[in-house]
């Protein structure tokens, strides 16, 4: 049996890497770990996880595919910044007993959850 140690990365297909970088870096404030090489791919370290974006034939975007949840320090501030940048919410900001969350979409319609756990919840 194969032994899996951890997730290597989470990946999203994109149709235009430059446009995607503008959203992920300019809107969400992520910092790339390097520059694309011969493969149209860029990675962002997110604590103990990595998000990779790739734009190549055969890997198609889907609005109903995977979703990444980005844990933020200040949920209200993150929501305000997204509204200021006129990013539409796919799922309006919501409070649950354990967290606050909202869902937006990147330029290729991939879902991005903005999330903040309440104290005492992990």
C-alpha positions, 0 to 999 in steps of 0.5 A: 500500500502507498504511504502518503505523508502529507499534501504536496500542494493544492493546484488550480488550473488557470487560463491566463497566468499573468491575469491570475497572478494579478488577482492572487498577488494584487488582490489577495496579497500572496507572495510567489515562491519563485518565477515560472520556468519552462512550465507555466506554473507559479507557487505560493507558500501558505504556512504549511501548504502550497498553492500552485497555479498552472496554465497548460493544455489539458488542465481545465478550469471548473467553477465546481472543482476544488476550493481552497480556504485561506485563513485570514487574521482579520475577517472584517478587514479582508471582506472590506478590502475585497468589497473595495476592489469590487470583487463579487461574493459568490457566497456572502460573508457568513458567521457560524458557531466556529468561524466566519467565511465568505467565498469569492472567485478568481478570474477563472471562476475557481472558488476561494474561501476567505476564512477566520476561525473563532478563538478556541477552534482549530 
